[in-house]
Amino acid sequence: MKKTLFAAAVLAAFTFTSCSESKTENAEATAGQHGEMQHEDMAAEEASAAVVETPDFAHMAEPVKTQIGQLISEYLNLKDALVAADANAAKTAANQVLTVAKAMPVATLSDAEAKTYAEEKTASIVSSATSIAGAGDVEAQRENLEALSEAIFSMAKAFNANDQKLYYQHCPMAMNDKGAYWLSSNEEIRNPYFGDKMLKCGSTEEVLD
């Protein structure tokens, strides 16, 4: 499994440029300069801690890998629905994620460590997807996306289960400037936390080939 990380300085500049598209045109120049410094610092900090460390279960049972691949496909539908701010489509996609996750064949894993890892991540996926499916609006749905994204990305990476290039992306302004991650099959940033309000706000932190 190959992993590509981008330089923090490049990420910082790119993130700020993209996120600043949503700023009002009449902002004072000094305020803009101050904001740039803040966002560059935030992006640099995130880049240094962006790598998701996972064990290596690449040699494990194929049924689990196949199910994770299906899980990724359903997740991407959910992410796209949140980009479009379509709460109904997001609910439908979250229910699909839930169905696939509940069918994860962890019993086929003979290695105890791999089985425990898969059970823990699957439980996190089920919990997050359940919350998204039951949320009353798109903003509430978005609040549960990062935990879901981290769990699915970790599963894909640990079991080498992705059959397409995946981009682990980050927006430093999501969740009230706490920052949040998501998973995409496209290098181009399409932010699911803000949609068209700040569509290009974010940067790629890690790539799975």
N, C-alpha and C positions, 0 to 999 in steps of 0.2 A: 504494500500500500504506500503510495507516495503522498507526501504532505508538502504543500507549498505555503510558505509564510512570506508576507510582504513586509518591507522595511517600515518601521514605525513612523519615520518622517514622511514617507510617501503617503502612508495611510492617513496621517494627520492632515496633510494638505488636502488630500482628496475628500476626506470626510467633511472638513469645514467648507470647502467649495460647494459640495452637494447640498449640505444642510442649510447653508446660507441662502439658497434659492428661495426659501420661504420667508425670508426677512422682508420687512416693508421697505419700499424704495426710498422713503424719506428719512431713514435712520441716519443719525449723526455719524460723521466719519470717525470721530474718536470712539464712539460706542461700538462701531463696527470693528475697529482695531482691537478693542478690549475683548470683544466676543471671539475674535479670531484666536487670540492668545489662549483663551479659556478652552476653546474647542480643540485646539492643537494639543494642549496638555492632556485633555481627557482622552483623545484618540491615542496618543502615545502610551498612556497608562494602560488602556484597554488592549493595545496590540501586544504589550509585553506579557499579558496574562491571558491571551486569547486561546492558546493551544489547549485543546481538550485532551487530557491524558487518559488513556484507556488501556486495559490489558489486551493481549493479543490472542484472540480466539479464532483466528482466520481458518484454522484447520478443522473447525467444528462442523457439526451436522448440517447438511445442505437444507433440510426442511426449515430450519431456523433462518438461514440466509434468505431463502425464498420468501418467507413470511415478512422478513424485515424489508425486502425489496418492495413488496406490496404495501407495506406500511408507509414507506417513503412516498410512493405514488399518491396515496390517499392524503398524506400530510401536505404534499405540494398543492393539491386541490384546495385544501383548507387555507394554506398560506395565500394562494391567489384570491380566494374569496375575501380574505381580510384586507388584501391590497385594494380590492374593489369596494371595500366597506359594505359587503353584501352579507348581512347577518343571517339571512335564511340559508344561503348557500354555505356559509361557514358552519351552521348547525348541521346541515346534511353531511358535509365533509367530516365534521368531528364525529358524527355517529358512525361513519364508515371507518375512520381511524380506530374507533372503539371496538367495532366488530372484528377488525383484523388483529388488533392487539390482544383481544380476549382469546383468539384462536392461536396465539403464539405457541408452537410445539416445544416448550421448554423441556418436556419430559424426554425428548429425544437426545438431550445433552447428557452424556455420560460423565463428563468432567464436573465435579462438584462446584468448583469456583465459577466456571462458565454458567452453570445452571443458576447459581445464586445471583450472579451478575444480571443475567437475563430476566430473572424473576423480579429483581429490584427495579430495573429500568422499565420493564413492562408494567409494573404496578404504577410507576410514575406517569407513564403514558396514559394508562386507563384513567387515573385520577384527573389529569389535565384535560383530556378529551371529554370526560364527563362534565367537567366544569364549563368548558366551551360550549358543549351541546346544550347545557341547561341555562346559559347566560341569556339575559333579556335583551341585550343590545351589543353592538359591535365593539364598543369600548370595553365592556366587561369581558367579551371574548378575547380581546387582545391581551388582557391582563394575565391570561393563562397560557399564552403562546410560548413564552421563553422556556418554561419548565418542560413543555412538550418538545420543543426544538432541541434542547440539550439532551434529553433522553433518547430521542430518535437518532440524533447525530452520533451520540456515544455508541448506540447499538450498531449503527452502520459501520462505524470506524473499528470497533472491537472485533466484529465478526467479518469484516471486509465484505459487507453485504450489498454495497451499492453497485448497480450495473450501469451507472452513468456518473459523469463528473458532478460532484456536489460542492457547493460553496457555503461556508459557514460565515454569515454576515452579521454585522453589528451596527446599531444606531446608538450613539452616545446620548441622544436627547430623549429616547424612549423612556417610558415609566418615570416621568417627572425628572428627567436628566440623570436617572440612575444608570441608564443604558440597558439594552436588551439585544439578544441574538435571535436569528432565525436561519432557516436552511433554504437554499434555493438551488435549482438546476441551471440557473442562468447567472453568468458573471455580472450582468447589468443589474444595478441596484433597483429594486422595486420594494419599497418599505411597507411591510404589513402593519406596522404600528401607527402610521400616520396616513397611509393611502395617498391620495392626490394632494393632501396638504403639504407633505414633504416627501414626495415620491422617491426622490433620489438621495435622500439623506442616509448615509451609511457607508460602510466599507467592507471588503472581504477580508476575513481574518485567517481563514484556513481553507484549503482545498483538498478534497478527496478525489483521486483519480480512479 
